[in-house]
Amino acid sequence: MNQHPVIVGTGPLSPADVVAVARYGAQVDLDPAALAAMAVSRSVIDSLVDDGTPHYGVSTGFGALATKHIPLDQRSQLQRSLIRSHAASSGAEVDREVVRALMLNRLSTLATGRTGVRPLVGTTYAALLNAGITPVIGEYGSLGCSGDLAPLSHIALALMGEGTVRTRDGQLVPAAEALAAAGIAPVELREKEGLALINGTDGMLGMLVLASADLHRLLTMADLAAAMSVEGLLGTDAVFAEDLHALRPHPGQISSAATIRALLEGSPLIAEQLTSETGRHRFTRVQDAYSLRCAPQVHGAARATLAHAESVAAVELGSAIDNPVITPDGRIESNGNFHGAPVGYVLDFLAIAVADVASMSERRTDRFLDKTRNHGLNAFLAHDPGVDSGHMIAQYTQAGIVSELKRLANPASVDSIPSSAMQEDHVSMGWAAGLKLRKAIDGLTRVLAIEILTAARALDMRDGGASPGTPAPTGDAPAPSGGMRSSVPINAVRARLRQDVEGPGTDRYLAPEIEAARLLVDDGSLLAAALGVLPAPLQ
């Protein structure tokens, strides 16, 4: 997709900037003011080169070796050794979008002029991003303090023309080869620059920003899935009334209820439960189950958690994280701002919310499959129960994912393991929190896809198997009344799903249908189908 260049200046990036560069390959430009600020802070470092006073990272070793004085003629070697030794990750390769987010966030800190690197370092870093060169980073290596050391070191290694990278088209090549092909000269690092390139929370912050973007879509998707289940299970929309939610005015809950209300507006299936030709109420349940009735409360709490996480991300995006830093008045000062606790906590908090939203989705799916609770549909939504199994094992898949999400909700940030000869004796584990949140979001996407797949099948069956060319199910499902009896938005979702997934019938190979539904959830197609026919945009 076409993107305007993202301008990296002395101020904060926006979350949209990070997503544009990380996920969609937008180009970056360094603001001239940022280059000037970098030059000013570099002059501070240059003035200390011959100073007899030890300055951390300029004329000393690092971490537990900070008391060792480094002679002038060994300081370039000091920077090279730092990067080579710290580029020590292992395990599965980290996703390209995470690496690019990490790179952009680090470039943003360099551009503040608080780190003491030369402008050349910033422009070369930007050139790597613009050339689509992505250093290979393993998933293990960061303790989240001092920041994401190992992942950032792999980027710095590529800047030096060393290590392994992927090209824009995904080929695995030596960094020197990729830089040469792009016309980028490797950087020979000078005093302080190695440290400035690796001392930040940039990776965990990138994962937080990307996760937040995904969750905005998925939480609205959860509202859509809940609305389809309420309709498919012949529930009531009365519990989503605006005045009821005003009694407990959590903003996220009010937003979720309003979304579900809009999606169910004018549903013939729900209207049929309220009145019949004889004027009698068909809706005989006093209350729907919690998984239907309390969806706004749970989805709203997840939204509140997301809002808090985004407030933390906003602060972090506007931060200059390095150790030591160059202050505006020209001091060089050690600090602890690289500790990842603020970001690690909210990454873990979001994983808890994701697990709970998915757990509620799975419970709604399960109700469709139980003949004693699905109000007139075949057992397991099977075409011919006994001969066919319908969505029985799709729910098993959902249940397995939800169980995994509960394990992933166990917080990483409560752990700490000392390192660097007890100099770094408390760490955040924020990088690990970010990686497990990404896995949790993938799980939520799959769980919601299965709920929507199941709800659509149930609605088709209530309409007498309303998918063209598909035999009507047996059993005691209500007789069709012609066409699809869902609300306008839900009809649009069903129609979009049926472009890729066949309607009810005898058992078929189900895994490809689950994957097709997952893709439609992931790329926003189903949500776009629903929102595209609403008379007014959601608030």
C-alpha positions as CSV (number, residue, x, y, z in Angstrom):
1,M,0.0,0.0,0.0
2,N,1.2,3.6,-0.7
3,Q,2.4,5.5,2.4
4,H,3.6,9.0,2.9
5,P,7.1,9.1,4.3
6,V,7.3,9.1,8.1
7,I,9.3,12.1,9.4
8,V,11.5,11.2,12.3
9,G,12.2,14.3,14.3
10,T,13.2,15.3,17.8
11,G,9.6,14.8,19.0
12,P,7.5,11.6,19.4
13,L,6.4,9.2,16.7
14,S,2.7,8.4,16.5
15,P,1.5,4.8,16.8
16,A,0.3,5.1,13.2
17,D,3.9,6.0,12.2
18,V,5.2,2.8,13.7
19,V,2.6,0.6,12.1
20,A,3.1,2.3,8.7
21,V,6.9,1.7,8.7
22,A,6.9,-1.7,10.5
23,R,3.9,-3.4,8.8
24,Y,3.5,-1.6,5.5
25,G,7.1,-0.5,4.6
26,A,6.6,3.2,4.6
27,Q,9.9,5.2,4.0
28,V,11.4,7.4,6.7
29,D,13.0,10.8,6.5
30,L,15.1,12.5,9.2
31,D,14.0,16.0,10.0
32,P,16.9,18.5,9.6
33,A,16.2,19.7,13.1
34,A,16.9,16.1,14.3
35,L,20.2,16.0,12.4
36,A,21.2,19.3,14.0
37,A,20.3,18.1,17.5
38,M,22.4,15.0,16.9
39,A,25.4,17.1,15.9
40,V,25.1,19.2,19.0
41,S,25.0,16.2,21.4
42,R,27.9,14.6,19.5
43,S,30.0,17.7,20.1
44,V,29.6,17.0,23.9
45,I,31.0,13.5,23.4
46,D,33.8,14.8,21.3
47,S,34.8,17.3,24.0
48,L,35.2,14.4,26.5
49,V,37.4,12.2,24.4
50,D,40.6,13.5,25.9
51,D,39.1,14.2,29.3
52,G,40.9,12.4,32.1
53,T,37.7,11.9,34.0
54,P,36.1,8.4,33.4
55,H,32.8,8.7,31.4
56,Y,30.6,5.6,31.2
57,G,30.5,4.2,27.6
58,V,32.9,6.9,26.4
59,S,36.2,6.0,28.1
60,T,35.1,3.0,30.2
61,G,33.8,-0.6,29.7
62,F,30.2,-1.5,30.1
63,G,27.9,-2.9,32.8
64,A,29.9,-4.7,35.5
65,L,33.1,-3.6,33.6
66,A,32.3,0.1,33.9
67,T,35.3,0.7,36.2
68,K,37.8,-0.3,33.6
69,H,39.5,2.7,31.7
70,I,39.8,2.2,28.0
71,P,42.8,3.9,26.2
72,L,42.0,6.2,23.3
73,D,43.4,3.9,20.7
74,Q,41.2,1.0,21.8
75,R,37.8,2.8,21.9
76,S,36.7,2.0,18.4
77,Q,37.5,-1.6,19.1
78,L,35.5,-1.2,22.4
79,Q,32.4,-0.3,20.4
80,R,32.8,-3.1,17.8
81,S,33.4,-5.6,20.6
82,L,30.3,-4.4,22.4
83,I,28.1,-5.0,19.4
84,R,29.6,-8.3,18.4
85,S,29.4,-9.8,21.8
86,H,25.9,-8.5,22.5
87,A,24.4,-9.8,19.2
88,A,23.8,-13.1,20.9
89,S,20.2,-14.0,20.3
90,S,19.0,-17.5,19.7
91,G,15.8,-19.3,18.7
92,A,13.1,-18.8,16.0
93,E,13.5,-15.7,13.8
94,V,11.5,-12.7,15.0
95,D,8.9,-11.4,12.6
96,R,10.0,-8.7,10.2
97,E,7.4,-6.2,11.4
98,V,8.8,-6.5,14.9
99,V,12.3,-5.9,13.8
100,R,11.3,-2.9,11.7
101,A,9.3,-1.4,14.6
102,L,12.3,-1.9,16.8
103,M,14.5,-0.1,14.3
104,L,12.2,2.9,13.9
105,N,11.8,3.3,17.6
106,R,15.6,3.3,18.1
107,L,16.1,5.8,15.3
108,S,13.5,8.0,16.9
109,T,15.6,8.1,20.2
110,L,18.8,8.8,18.2
111,A,17.0,11.7,16.5
112,T,16.2,13.4,19.9
113,G,19.8,14.4,20.2
114,R,20.1,13.0,23.6
115,T,22.4,10.0,22.8
116,G,25.6,11.5,21.4
117,V,25.7,9.7,18.1
118,R,26.9,11.4,14.9
119,P,24.2,12.3,12.3
120,L,25.9,9.8,10.0
121,V,24.7,7.0,12.3
122,G,21.1,8.2,12.1
123,T,21.1,8.6,8.3
124,T,22.6,5.2,7.8
125,Y,20.1,3.6,10.2
126,A,17.3,5.3,8.2
127,A,18.9,4.0,4.9
128,L,18.7,0.4,6.2
129,L,15.0,0.8,6.9
130,N,14.3,2.4,3.5
131,A,16.2,-0.3,1.7
132,G,14.1,-2.9,3.4
133,I,17.1,-4.6,5.0
134,T,16.0,-6.5,8.1
135,P,18.6,-8.0,10.4
136,V,17.9,-11.5,11.6
137,I,17.1,-11.7,15.3
138,G,16.3,-14.8,17.4
139,E,13.5,-14.7,19.9
140,Y,15.7,-15.3,22.9
141,G,18.3,-12.8,24.2
142,S,16.5,-9.8,25.7
143,L,15.8,-9.6,29.4
144,G,14.2,-6.2,29.0
145,C,17.0,-4.4,30.9
146,S,19.1,-2.6,29.9
147,G,16.4,-2.5,27.3
148,D,16.4,-5.0,24.4
149,L,20.2,-5.3,24.3
150,A,20.6,-8.5,22.1
151,P,17.9,-7.6,19.5
152,L,19.2,-4.0,19.1
153,S,22.8,-5.3,18.9
154,H,21.8,-7.4,15.8
155,I,20.7,-4.1,14.1
156,A,23.9,-2.4,15.1
157,L,25.9,-5.3,13.7
158,A,24.2,-4.9,10.4
159,L,25.0,-1.2,10.5
160,M,28.6,-2.2,10.8
161,G,28.2,-4.5,7.7
162,E,28.3,-7.7,9.7
163,G,25.9,-10.5,10.6
164,T,23.0,-11.8,8.6
165,V,20.0,-9.9,7.2
166,R,17.0,-10.4,5.0
167,T,16.5,-8.3,1.9
168,R,13.3,-6.6,0.9
169,D,12.2,-9.8,-0.9
170,G,13.1,-12.0,2.0
171,Q,16.4,-13.5,0.8
172,L,18.8,-14.4,3.6
173,V,22.2,-12.8,2.8
174,P,25.3,-11.4,4.7
175,A,24.8,-7.9,5.8
176,A,27.9,-6.7,3.9
177,E,26.3,-8.0,0.6
178,A,22.9,-6.3,1.3
179,L,24.5,-3.0,2.2
180,A,26.7,-3.0,-0.9
181,A,23.7,-3.8,-3.1
182,A,21.8,-0.9,-1.6
183,G,24.7,1.5,-1.9
184,I,25.0,1.9,1.9
185,A,28.5,2.3,3.4
186,P,29.0,0.4,6.7
187,V,29.5,2.6,9.8
188,E,32.7,2.5,11.9
189,L,31.4,3.2,15.4
190,R,33.1,5.8,17.6
191,E,32.9,6.6,21.3
192,K,29.5,6.1,22.9
193,E,27.8,5.1,19.7
194,G,27.7,1.3,20.3
195,L,26.0,1.9,23.6
196,A,23.6,4.4,22.2
197,L,22.4,1.9,19.5
198,I,21.5,-0.8,22.0
199,N,20.2,0.7,25.2
200,G,16.4,1.0,24.8
201,T,13.0,-0.6,25.1
202,D,12.4,-0.3,21.4
203,G,11.5,-3.9,20.7
204,M,8.9,-4.4,23.4
205,L,7.5,-0.9,22.6
206,G,7.2,-1.9,18.9
207,M,5.3,-5.1,19.9
208,L,3.0,-3.0,22.1
209,V,2.1,-0.6,19.4
210,L,1.5,-3.3,16.8
211,A,-0.6,-5.3,19.3
212,S,-2.7,-2.2,20.1
213,A,-3.4,-1.7,16.4
214,D,-4.6,-5.4,16.1
215,L,-6.7,-5.2,19.2
216,H,-8.7,-2.2,18.1
217,R,-9.9,-4.4,15.2
218,L,-10.2,-7.6,17.2
219,L,-12.3,-6.1,20.0
220,T,-14.8,-4.7,17.6
221,M,-14.6,-8.1,15.9
222,A,-15.5,-9.7,19.2
223,D,-18.6,-7.4,19.4
224,L,-19.6,-8.6,16.0
225,A,-19.1,-12.3,16.9
226,A,-21.2,-11.8,20.1
227,A,-23.9,-10.1,18.1
228,M,-24.1,-13.0,15.6
229,S,-24.2,-15.5,18.5
230,V,-27.0,-13.6,20.3
231,E,-29.0,-13.6,17.1
232,G,-28.1,-17.2,16.2
233,L,-29.0,-18.4,19.8
234,L,-32.3,-16.5,19.6
235,G,-31.2,-14.3,22.5
236,T,-32.5,-10.8,23.4
237,D,-31.0,-7.5,22.6
238,A,-32.8,-5.8,25.4
239,V,-29.8,-6.1,27.7
240,F,-27.7,-3.9,25.4
241,A,-30.1,-0.9,25.9
242,E,-28.3,2.4,26.3
243,D,-29.9,3.4,29.6
244,L,-28.9,0.1,31.2
245,H,-25.2,0.7,30.4
246,A,-25.5,4.3,31.6
247,L,-26.0,2.9,35.1
248,R,-22.4,1.6,35.0
249,P,-20.8,4.1,32.7
250,H,-17.4,2.5,31.9
251,P,-16.5,4.0,28.5
252,G,-15.4,0.7,27.0
253,Q,-18.6,-1.1,28.1
254,I,-20.8,1.7,26.7
255,S,-18.9,1.5,23.4
256,S,-19.2,-2.2,23.2
257,A,-22.9,-2.2,24.0
258,A,-23.5,0.5,21.4
259,T,-21.7,-1.6,18.8
260,I,-23.7,-4.7,19.5
261,R,-26.9,-2.8,19.6
262,A,-26.1,-1.3,16.2
263,L,-25.2,-4.7,14.7
264,L,-28.5,-6.2,15.9
265,E,-30.8,-3.3,15.0
266,G,-33.8,-4.5,13.0
267,S,-33.0,-8.2,13.3
268,P,-36.0,-10.2,12.2
269,L,-34.8,-13.2,14.2
270,I,-34.8,-11.3,17.4
271,A,-38.1,-9.6,16.6
272,E,-39.6,-13.0,16.1
273,Q,-38.8,-14.0,19.6
274,L,-40.6,-11.0,21.0
275,T,-43.9,-11.4,19.2
276,S,-45.7,-14.0,17.1
277,E,-48.8,-14.1,14.9
278,T,-50.9,-14.7,18.0
279,G,-49.3,-11.8,19.9
280,R,-47.7,-14.0,22.5
281,H,-44.0,-13.7,23.6
282,R,-41.9,-16.6,22.3
283,F,-38.9,-15.5,24.4
284,T,-39.4,-17.8,27.4
285,R,-35.9,-17.5,29.1
286,V,-35.8,-15.0,31.9
287,Q,-32.2,-14.1,31.1
288,D,-29.6,-15.1,28.5
289,A,-26.4,-16.8,29.7
290,Y,-23.5,-14.6,30.8
291,S,-21.5,-15.2,27.7
292,L,-24.2,-13.4,25.7
293,R,-25.6,-11.0,28.3
294,C,-22.3,-9.8,29.7
295,A,-20.3,-9.4,26.5
296,P,-20.1,-5.6,26.7
297,Q,-18.9,-5.8,30.3
298,V,-16.0,-8.1,29.3
299,H,-15.2,-6.5,25.9
300,G,-15.5,-3.1,27.6
301,A,-13.0,-4.1,30.3
302,A,-10.6,-5.2,27.5
303,R,-11.0,-1.8,25.8
304,A,-10.2,-0.1,29.1
305,T,-7.1,-2.2,29.4
306,L,-6.1,-1.3,25.9
307,A,-6.6,2.4,26.6
308,H,-4.3,2.2,29.5
309,A,-1.7,0.3,27.5
310,E,-1.9,3.0,24.8
311,S,-1.3,5.7,27.3
312,V,1.9,4.0,28.4
313,A,2.9,3.5,24.8
314,A,2.4,7.2,24.1
315,V,4.7,8.2,26.9
316,E,7.3,5.7,25.8
317,L,7.1,6.9,22.1
318,G,8.0,10.4,23.4
319,S,10.9,9.2,25.5
320,A,14.7,9.4,24.9
321,I,16.0,6.2,26.3
322,D,19.7,5.7,26.6
323,N,22.4,5.3,29.3
324,P,24.2,7.6,29.7
325,V,22.2,10.5,28.1
326,I,23.3,13.9,27.0
327,T,21.1,16.5,28.8
328,P,20.0,19.7,27.1
329,D,22.5,21.6,29.3
330,G,25.4,19.5,28.1
331,R,25.8,17.0,31.0
332,I,26.4,13.3,30.4
333,E,24.5,11.4,33.0
334,S,23.9,7.8,33.9
335,N,20.2,6.8,34.6
336,G,17.9,3.8,34.7
337,N,15.3,4.9,32.1
338,F,16.1,1.8,30.0
339,H,14.2,-0.5,32.5
340,G,11.3,-2.0,30.7
341,A,8.8,-2.4,33.6
342,P,6.2,0.2,32.3
343,V,6.0,-1.5,29.0
344,G,6.3,-5.1,30.3
345,Y,3.4,-4.6,32.7
346,V,0.9,-3.5,30.1
347,L,2.0,-6.2,27.6
348,D,1.1,-8.7,30.3
349,F,-2.1,-6.9,31.2
350,L,-3.2,-7.1,27.6
351,A,-2.5,-10.8,27.4
352,I,-4.9,-11.3,30.4
353,A,-7.7,-9.3,28.6
354,V,-7.1,-11.2,25.4
355,A,-7.5,-14.6,27.2
356,D,-10.7,-13.5,28.8
357,V,-12.3,-12.2,25.6
358,A,-11.4,-15.5,23.8
359,S,-12.7,-17.6,26.7
360,M,-16.1,-15.9,26.5
361,S,-16.1,-16.4,22.7
362,E,-15.5,-20.1,23.1
363,R,-18.4,-20.4,25.6
364,R,-20.8,-18.9,23.1
365,T,-19.6,-21.3,20.4
366,D,-20.1,-24.2,22.8
367,R,-23.8,-23.2,23.3
368,F,-24.5,-23.6,19.6
369,L,-23.3,-27.2,19.6
370,D,-25.3,-28.4,22.6
371,K,-28.8,-29.5,21.6
372,T,-30.1,-28.8,25.1
373,R,-29.0,-25.1,24.9
374,N,-29.1,-24.1,21.2
375,H,-32.9,-23.7,21.0
376,G,-33.9,-26.0,18.2
377,L,-30.8,-26.6,16.1
378,N,-29.2,-29.9,15.4
379,A,-26.7,-31.3,17.8
380,F,-23.2,-29.9,16.9
381,L,-24.9,-28.1,14.0
382,A,-24.4,-31.4,12.1
383,H,-26.3,-32.0,8.8
384,D,-27.3,-35.5,10.0
385,P,-26.2,-35.9,13.7
386,G,-24.5,-39.3,14.2
387,V,-23.5,-39.6,10.6
388,D,-22.0,-36.1,10.6
389,S,-20.1,-34.3,13.4
390,G,-20.7,-30.7,12.3
391,H,-18.6,-28.3,14.3
392,M,-17.8,-30.6,17.2
393,I,-14.1,-30.6,16.7
394,A,-13.9,-26.9,15.7
395,Q,-14.9,-26.2,19.2
396,Y,-12.2,-28.6,20.5
397,T,-9.7,-26.5,18.5
398,Q,-11.1,-23.3,20.1
399,A,-10.9,-24.9,23.5
400,G,-7.3,-25.9,23.0
401,I,-6.4,-22.3,21.9
402,V,-8.2,-20.8,24.9
403,S,-6.3,-23.1,27.2
404,E,-3.1,-21.9,25.6
405,L,-4.1,-18.3,26.0
406,K,-4.7,-18.8,29.7
407,R,-1.1,-20.1,30.0
408,L,0.1,-17.1,28.0
409,A,-1.7,-14.8,30.4
410,N,0.7,-15.8,33.1
411,P,2.8,-12.6,33.4
412,A,6.4,-12.5,32.3
413,S,7.0,-9.2,34.1
414,V,6.7,-10.8,37.6
415,D,9.9,-12.7,36.8
416,S,13.5,-11.4,37.1
417,I,16.8,-13.1,36.8
418,P,20.1,-11.3,37.7
419,S,22.8,-10.8,35.1
420,S,26.1,-9.0,34.5
421,A,27.7,-10.1,37.7
422,M,24.7,-8.7,39.7
423,Q,25.1,-5.2,38.2
424,E,21.8,-5.8,36.4
425,D,20.1,-7.5,39.3
426,H,16.5,-6.8,38.4
427,V,15.1,-7.0,34.9
428,S,11.7,-6.6,33.3
429,M,11.3,-9.5,30.9
430,G,9.3,-7.1,28.7
431,W,10.6,-8.6,25.5
432,A,9.2,-12.0,26.5
433,A,5.9,-10.3,27.5
434,G,5.7,-8.8,24.0
435,L,6.4,-12.1,22.2
436,K,3.7,-14.0,24.1
437,L,1.2,-11.2,23.6
438,R,1.7,-11.6,19.8
439,K,1.0,-15.3,20.1
440,A,-2.1,-14.6,22.2
441,I,-3.4,-12.1,19.6
442,D,-3.0,-14.8,16.9
443,G,-5.0,-17.2,19.2
444,L,-7.8,-14.7,19.7
445,T,-8.0,-14.2,15.9
446,R,-8.5,-17.9,15.5
447,V,-11.1,-18.2,18.3
448,L,-13.2,-15.4,16.9
449,A,-13.0,-16.9,13.4
450,I,-14.4,-20.2,14.7
451,E,-17.2,-18.4,16.6
452,I,-18.2,-16.5,13.5
453,L,-18.0,-19.6,11.3
454,T,-20.2,-21.4,13.8
455,A,-22.7,-18.6,14.3
456,A,-23.0,-18.2,10.5
457,R,-23.7,-21.9,10.1
458,A,-26.4,-21.7,12.8
459,L,-28.0,-18.8,11.2
460,D,-28.0,-20.5,7.8
461,M,-29.7,-23.5,9.4
462,R,-32.3,-21.3,11.0
463,D,-33.0,-20.0,7.5
464,G,-33.4,-23.5,6.3
465,G,-29.9,-23.9,4.9
466,A,-29.9,-20.6,3.0
467,S,-26.7,-21.2,1.2
468,P,-27.3,-21.9,-2.5
469,G,-27.1,-25.5,-3.5
470,T,-26.8,-26.7,0.1
471,P,-29.3,-29.3,1.4
472,A,-31.4,-28.2,4.3
473,P,-30.5,-29.8,7.7
474,T,-32.6,-32.4,9.4
475,G,-33.8,-31.9,13.0
476,D,-36.2,-29.4,14.6
477,A,-34.8,-26.1,13.5
478,P,-37.5,-23.5,12.8
479,A,-38.9,-23.5,9.3
480,P,-37.4,-20.9,6.9
481,S,-39.3,-17.7,6.3
482,G,-37.5,-16.9,3.1
483,G,-34.0,-15.4,2.7
484,M,-31.7,-14.5,5.5
485,R,-33.4,-13.2,8.6
486,S,-30.4,-11.5,10.2
487,S,-29.9,-7.8,10.7
488,V,-28.6,-5.9,7.7
489,P,-25.0,-5.9,9.0
490,I,-25.0,-9.5,10.0
491,N,-26.5,-10.5,6.6
492,A,-23.6,-8.6,5.0
493,V,-21.1,-10.6,7.1
494,R,-22.7,-13.9,6.3
495,A,-22.7,-13.0,2.6
496,R,-19.0,-12.1,2.7
497,L,-18.1,-15.3,4.5
498,R,-20.0,-17.4,2.0
499,Q,-17.9,-16.1,-0.8
500,D,-15.0,-18.1,0.7
501,V,-16.7,-20.7,2.9
502,E,-19.5,-23.0,1.8
503,G,-22.7,-23.1,3.9
504,P,-24.2,-26.0,5.9
505,G,-24.2,-29.5,4.4
506,T,-22.6,-32.9,5.1
507,D,-19.2,-33.0,6.7
508,R,-16.3,-31.5,4.7
509,Y,-12.6,-31.0,5.3
510,L,-13.0,-28.3,8.0
511,A,-9.4,-27.0,8.5
512,P,-9.3,-25.0,5.3
513,E,-12.7,-23.3,6.2
514,I,-11.3,-22.3,9.6
515,E,-8.3,-20.9,7.9
516,A,-10.4,-19.0,5.4
517,A,-12.4,-17.5,8.2
518,R,-9.3,-16.6,10.1
519,L,-7.9,-14.7,7.1
520,L,-11.2,-12.8,6.8
521,V,-11.0,-11.8,10.5
522,D,-7.3,-10.9,10.2
523,D,-7.5,-8.7,7.2
524,G,-10.7,-6.9,8.4
525,S,-12.9,-8.1,5.5
526,L,-15.8,-9.3,7.7
527,L,-15.6,-6.2,9.9
528,A,-15.6,-4.0,6.8
529,A,-18.7,-5.9,5.5
530,A,-20.6,-5.1,8.7
531,L,-19.5,-1.5,9.2
532,G,-20.0,-0.7,5.5
533,V,-23.8,-1.1,5.8
534,L,-24.4,0.6,9.1
535,P,-26.4,3.8,8.7
536,A,-23.9,5.8,10.9
537,P,-20.3,5.1,11.9
538,L,-19.7,3.6,15.3
539,Q,-18.7,5.9,18.1
